[in-house]
């Protein structure tokens, strides 16, 4: 039985879509939060997800 290599391009696209959905949800959540600490945490998470998406797109 021959092993096939995973399609990294397809995997990257799936991860990008997943991150983009999560970013949309986080933006909605952030918009209704009043706690500054919670908003900061979400801002950091949003920043990290955007960086991940950027890295995946340049691969």
CNS distance restraints for C-alpha pairs under 8 A (distance, minus, plus):
assign (resid   6 and name CA) (resid  11 and name CA) 7.97 0.50 0.50
assign (resid   7 and name CA) (resid  11 and name CA) 6.29 0.50 0.50
assign (resid   8 and name CA) (resid  12 and name CA) 5.91 0.50 0.50
assign (resid   9 and name CA) (resid  13 and name CA) 6.26 0.50 0.50
assign (resid  10 and name CA) (resid  14 and name CA) 6.23 0.50 0.50
assign (resid  11 and name CA) (resid  15 and name CA) 6.24 0.50 0.50
assign (resid  12 and name CA) (resid  16 and name CA) 6.09 0.50 0.50
assign (resid  12 and name CA) (resid  56 and name CA) 6.10 0.50 0.50
assign (resid  12 and name CA) (resid  57 and name CA) 7.90 0.50 0.50
assign (resid  13 and name CA) (resid  17 and name CA) 6.21 0.50 0.50
assign (resid  13 and name CA) (resid  56 and name CA) 8.00 0.50 0.50
assign (resid  14 and name CA) (resid  18 and name CA) 6.19 0.50 0.50
assign (resid  15 and name CA) (resid  19 and name CA) 6.10 0.50 0.50
assign (resid  16 and name CA) (resid  20 and name CA) 6.10 0.50 0.50
assign (resid  16 and name CA) (resid  53 and name CA) 5.57 0.50 0.50
assign (resid  16 and name CA) (resid  56 and name CA) 7.03 0.50 0.50
assign (resid  16 and name CA) (resid  57 and name CA) 7.94 0.50 0.50
assign (resid  17 and name CA) (resid  21 and name CA) 6.22 0.50 0.50
assign (resid  18 and name CA) (resid  22 and name CA) 6.25 0.50 0.50
assign (resid  19 and name CA) (resid  23 and name CA) 6.03 0.50 0.50
assign (resid  19 and name CA) (resid  49 and name CA) 6.25 0.50 0.50
assign (resid  19 and name CA) (resid  50 and name CA) 7.94 0.50 0.50
assign (resid  19 and name CA) (resid  53 and name CA) 6.90 0.50 0.50
assign (resid  20 and name CA) (resid  24 and name CA) 6.31 0.50 0.50
assign (resid  20 and name CA) (resid  53 and name CA) 7.93 0.50 0.50
assign (resid  21 and name CA) (resid  25 and name CA) 6.42 0.50 0.50
assign (resid  22 and name CA) (resid  26 and name CA) 6.10 0.50 0.50
assign (resid  23 and name CA) (resid  27 and name CA) 6.12 0.50 0.50
assign (resid  23 and name CA) (resid  46 and name CA) 6.19 0.50 0.50
assign (resid  23 and name CA) (resid  49 and name CA) 7.17 0.50 0.50
assign (resid  24 and name CA) (resid  28 and name CA) 6.38 0.50 0.50
assign (resid  25 and name CA) (resid  29 and name CA) 6.20 0.50 0.50
assign (resid  26 and name CA) (resid  30 and name CA) 5.92 0.50 0.50
assign (resid  26 and name CA) (resid  42 and name CA) 6.78 0.50 0.50
assign (resid  26 and name CA) (resid  46 and name CA) 7.12 0.50 0.50
assign (resid  27 and name CA) (resid  31 and name CA) 6.20 0.50 0.50
assign (resid  28 and name CA) (resid  32 and name CA) 6.96 0.50 0.50
assign (resid  29 and name CA) (resid  33 and name CA) 6.53 0.50 0.50
assign (resid  30 and name CA) (resid  39 and name CA) 5.89 0.50 0.50
assign (resid  30 and name CA) (resid  42 and name CA) 6.66 0.50 0.50
assign (resid  30 and name CA) (resid  43 and name CA) 8.00 0.50 0.50
assign (resid  33 and name CA) (resid  38 and name CA) 7.30 0.50 0.50
assign (resid  33 and name CA) (resid  39 and name CA) 6.54 0.50 0.50
assign (resid  34 and name CA) (resid  39 and name CA) 7.46 0.50 0.50
assign (resid  35 and name CA) (resid  39 and name CA) 6.30 0.50 0.50
assign (resid  36 and name CA) (resid  40 and name CA) 6.09 0.50 0.50
assign (resid  37 and name CA) (resid  41 and name CA) 6.29 0.50 0.50
assign (resid  38 and name CA) (resid  42 and name CA) 6.25 0.50 0.50
assign (resid  39 and name CA) (resid  43 and name CA) 6.04 0.50 0.50
assign (resid  40 and name CA) (resid  44 and name CA) 6.25 0.50 0.50
assign (resid  41 and name CA) (resid  45 and name CA) 6.30 0.50 0.50
assign (resid  42 and name CA) (resid  46 and name CA) 6.02 0.50 0.50
assign (resid  43 and name CA) (resid  47 and name CA) 6.12 0.50 0.50
assign (resid  44 and name CA) (resid  48 and name CA) 6.20 0.50 0.50
assign (resid  45 and name CA) (resid  49 and name CA) 6.18 0.50 0.50
assign (resid  46 and name CA) (resid  50 and name CA) 6.16 0.50 0.50
assign (resid  47 and name CA) (resid  51 and name CA) 6.26 0.50 0.50
assign (resid  48 and name CA) (resid  52 and name CA) 6.22 0.50 0.50
assign (resid  49 and name CA) (resid  53 and name CA) 6.17 0.50 0.50
assign (resid  50 and name CA) (resid  54 and name CA) 6.13 0.50 0.50
assign (resid  51 and name CA) (resid  55 and name CA) 6.17 0.50 0.50
assign (resid  52 and name CA) (resid  56 and name CA) 6.16 0.50 0.50
assign (resid  53 and name CA) (resid  57 and name CA) 6.15 0.50 0.50
assign (resid  54 and name CA) (resid  58 and name CA) 6.47 0.50 0.50
assign (resid  55 and name CA) (resid  59 and name CA) 6.54 0.50 0.50
